[in-house]
Amino acid sequence: ATPTPSGLAVAVTYNGETSPPVAAGSYAVAASVDTANYTGSASATLTIAKGSQSISFPELPAKVMGAQPFALSATATSGLPVSYASSLSRPACQPSQ
């Protein structure tokens, strides 16, 4: 926040917290100046929208049952880490043709 006159200390909170938010959502922002010569305040709502991302991974190689485990790799355009999970209790197998 830039007060007028400049150089005054401004206290800013987001939903009552001093750390700026980083997650998507709406936040009540309050800013105040309280000095010997100046007092004032303002409030507003800050909205952070969800960002989009895509996940890319190379084609999985063909494997036979009993083969050694292999590493999976993927990248997300958001820069966030990618993790893998399965709802299957055993490996997914495609019958030989």
C-alpha positions in Angstrom: 0.0 0.0 0.0 1.2 3.5 -0.8 -0.1 6.2 1.6 -0.3 9.9 1.0 1.9 11.4 2.2 4.4 8.7 1.2 6.7 7.1 3.8 4.0 6.4 6.4 3.9 2.8 7.8 0.8 0.9 6.6 -0.4 -2.1 8.5 -2.2 -4.6 6.1 -4.0 -7.8 7.1 -5.7 -10.5 5.0 -8.5 -12.2 6.8 -6.8 -10.9 10.0 -3.4 -12.4 9.1 -0.3 -10.3 8.2 1.0 -12.8 5.6 -0.3 -12.3 2.1 -2.4 -15.2 0.9 -1.1 -17.5 -1.9 -4.1 -19.9 -2.3 -7.1 -19.3 -4.5 -10.1 -17.7 -2.7 -11.5 -14.4 -1.4 -9.8 -12.5 1.4 -10.9 -9.5 3.4 -8.1 -6.9 3.2 -7.7 -4.2 5.8 -5.1 -1.4 5.7 -4.5 1.2 8.3 -2.2 4.1 9.1 -1.9 5.3 12.7 0.7 7.9 13.5 0.8 11.0 15.7 -0.2 13.2 12.7 -2.2 10.8 10.4 -4.8 8.2 10.8 -6.8 6.4 8.2 -8.0 3.0 7.0 -9.4 1.2 4.0 -10.8 -2.2 3.3 -11.6 -4.3 0.3 -11.8 -7.9 -0.9 -8.9 -9.6 -2.7 -9.9 -12.5 -4.9 -7.3 -14.9 -6.2 -8.5 -17.1 -9.0 -7.4 -20.7 -9.5 -4.7 -21.0 -12.2 -4.9 -23.6 -14.9 -2.3 -26.3 -15.5 -1.6 -29.2 -17.7 0.4 -32.4 -16.9 2.7 -34.0 -19.4 4.3 -37.4 -19.2 6.0 -39.5 -21.8 4.3 -42.6 -23.2 4.7 -45.6 -20.9 6.9 -48.4 -22.2 5.4 -51.9 -22.8 6.3 -54.1 -19.8 5.8 -57.8 -19.1 4.5 -59.2 -15.9 7.3 -59.8 -13.5 9.6 -57.1 -15.0 11.6 -54.9 -12.8 9.8 -51.7 -11.5 10.4 -48.6 -13.6 10.4 -44.9 -12.8 7.6 -42.6 -13.9 8.1 -39.0 -14.7 5.8 -36.1 -15.4 5.8 -32.3 -15.3 3.1 -29.8 -14.5 3.0 -26.3 -16.2 2.3 -24.9 -12.8 5.7 -26.1 -11.5 3.9 -28.1 -8.8 5.2 -31.6 -8.1 3.3 -34.5 -9.7 2.4 -37.6 -7.7 0.9 -40.9 -8.8 -1.8 -43.1 -7.2 -3.8 -46.0 -8.2 -7.2 -47.4 -7.1 -6.1 -50.9 -8.1 -4.8 -53.2 -5.5 -2.6 -55.0 -8.1 -0.9 -54.0 -11.3 -3.1 -53.3 -14.3 -2.4 -55.9 -17.0 -3.6 -56.1 -20.5 -4.0 -59.6 -21.8 -1.6 -60.7 -24.6 -3.2 -60.7 -28.0 
